[in-house]
Amino acid sequence: MVDSSVWIDYFNGRECSEIVYLDTILGIKPVVIGDNILTEVLQGFRGDNEYKIAKQLLTALPLFQLSNKVLAVKSADNYRALRKKGITVRKTIDTIIATYCIEQNIQLLFTDRDFLPFVEFLGLKSAI
């Protein structure tokens, strides 16, 4: 799964190891997107043409629904577990994404530092 942090850098033409990796695997390895990630990325486009291109690319990927009742409670549990360690995740959506990936055993490609505690303490698997 590719987080919005990577997609945003990708569409903005930024250079980093995560973008190089994404370019390498697109069309070769399975790449999936979460429903809330799709929303986050698409809502950021100002121009209609760029929006249409991104929408076409991203909606062609397999789309996963990132939450339900069980995952919502598990996300809260994970947030609380990190908070007890003195770590506050800045965005709830990052907790939901990380929890989904942990529970479904899916690697996450990200540049957002909020995912690092999930890797270190809760078993999130980084794609690189």
C-alpha positions as CSV (number, residue, x, y, z in Angstrom):
1,M,0.0,0.0,0.0
2,V,1.3,3.5,-0.8
3,D,0.5,6.3,1.6
4,S,-0.6,9.7,0.5
5,S,2.7,11.2,1.6
6,V,4.4,9.2,-1.2
7,W,1.7,9.9,-3.8
8,I,1.9,13.6,-3.1
9,D,5.7,13.6,-3.6
10,Y,5.3,11.5,-6.7
11,F,2.8,13.8,-8.4
12,N,4.8,16.9,-7.3
13,G,8.0,15.4,-9.0
14,R,10.0,15.2,-5.8
15,E,13.0,12.9,-5.6
16,C,13.5,10.5,-2.8
17,S,14.1,6.8,-2.3
18,E,10.4,6.0,-1.8
19,I,9.6,7.6,-5.2
20,V,12.4,5.7,-6.9
21,Y,11.1,2.5,-5.3
22,L,7.5,3.3,-6.4
23,D,8.6,4.0,-10.0
24,T,10.5,0.6,-9.9
25,I,7.5,-1.5,-8.8
26,L,4.6,0.2,-10.7
27,G,3.3,-2.4,-13.2
28,I,5.6,-5.1,-11.7
29,K,4.5,-5.7,-8.2
30,P,1.0,-5.2,-6.7
31,V,0.3,-1.6,-5.6
32,V,-2.8,-0.9,-3.7
33,I,-4.5,2.2,-2.3
34,G,-6.8,2.8,0.6
35,D,-10.1,4.7,0.2
36,N,-9.1,7.5,2.6
37,I,-5.6,7.7,0.9
38,L,-7.4,8.2,-2.4
39,T,-9.4,11.0,-1.0
40,E,-6.4,12.7,0.6
41,V,-4.4,12.6,-2.6
42,L,-7.2,13.7,-5.0
43,Q,-8.5,16.5,-2.9
44,G,-5.0,18.2,-3.1
45,F,-5.1,18.9,-6.8
46,R,-5.8,22.4,-7.9
47,G,-5.8,22.0,-11.6
48,D,-8.4,19.9,-13.4
49,N,-6.0,18.3,-15.9
50,E,-3.7,17.1,-13.1
51,Y,-6.7,15.9,-11.1
52,K,-8.0,13.9,-14.1
53,I,-4.6,12.2,-14.7
54,A,-4.2,11.3,-11.0
55,K,-7.7,10.1,-10.7
56,Q,-7.3,7.8,-13.8
57,L,-4.1,6.4,-12.4
58,L,-5.2,6.0,-8.8
59,T,-8.7,4.6,-9.4
60,A,-7.1,1.8,-11.6
61,L,-5.4,0.5,-8.5
62,P,-7.1,-2.1,-6.2
63,L,-9.0,-0.1,-3.5
64,F,-9.3,-1.2,0.1
65,Q,-11.8,0.0,2.6
66,L,-9.5,0.9,5.6
67,S,-11.9,0.7,8.5
68,N,-14.9,-1.1,10.0
69,K,-16.0,-1.5,13.6
70,V,-13.2,-4.0,14.6
71,L,-10.5,-1.9,12.9
72,A,-11.8,1.3,14.4
73,V,-11.4,-0.1,17.9
74,K,-8.0,-1.6,17.0
75,S,-6.9,1.8,15.7
76,A,-7.9,3.4,19.0
77,D,-6.0,0.7,20.9
78,N,-2.9,1.3,18.8
79,Y,-3.1,5.0,19.2
80,R,-3.4,4.6,23.0
81,A,-0.5,2.1,23.1
82,L,1.7,4.6,21.4
83,R,0.5,7.5,23.6
84,K,1.4,5.4,26.7
85,K,4.9,5.3,25.3
86,G,4.9,9.1,25.1
87,I,4.2,9.2,21.3
88,T,1.3,11.2,19.9
89,V,0.4,10.4,16.3
90,R,-0.6,13.7,14.6
91,K,-3.3,12.4,12.3
92,T,-6.0,9.9,13.0
93,I,-6.0,8.7,9.4
94,D,-2.4,7.6,9.8
95,T,-3.4,5.5,12.8
96,I,-6.2,3.9,10.7
97,I,-3.8,3.3,7.7
98,A,-1.1,1.8,9.9
99,T,-3.6,-0.4,11.8
100,Y,-5.1,-1.7,8.5
101,C,-1.7,-2.6,7.2
102,I,-0.7,-4.3,10.4
103,E,-3.9,-6.3,10.7
104,Q,-3.8,-7.3,7.0
105,N,0.0,-7.9,6.9
106,I,0.4,-5.4,4.1
107,Q,3.7,-3.5,3.6
108,L,3.3,0.3,3.6
109,L,5.3,2.7,1.5
110,F,5.5,6.1,3.3
111,T,7.5,9.2,3.9
112,D,5.4,10.5,6.8
113,R,7.4,10.1,10.1
114,D,4.1,9.4,12.0
115,F,4.4,5.8,10.7
116,L,7.8,5.2,12.3
117,P,6.4,4.3,15.8
118,F,4.1,1.8,14.2
119,V,7.0,0.1,12.6
120,E,9.2,0.3,15.8
121,F,6.5,-0.8,18.3
122,L,3.5,-2.3,16.7
123,G,4.7,-4.4,13.8
124,L,4.0,-2.3,10.7
125,K,6.1,-3.4,7.8
126,S,7.7,-0.7,5.8
127,A,7.9,-1.5,2.0
128,I,11.5,-0.4,2.0
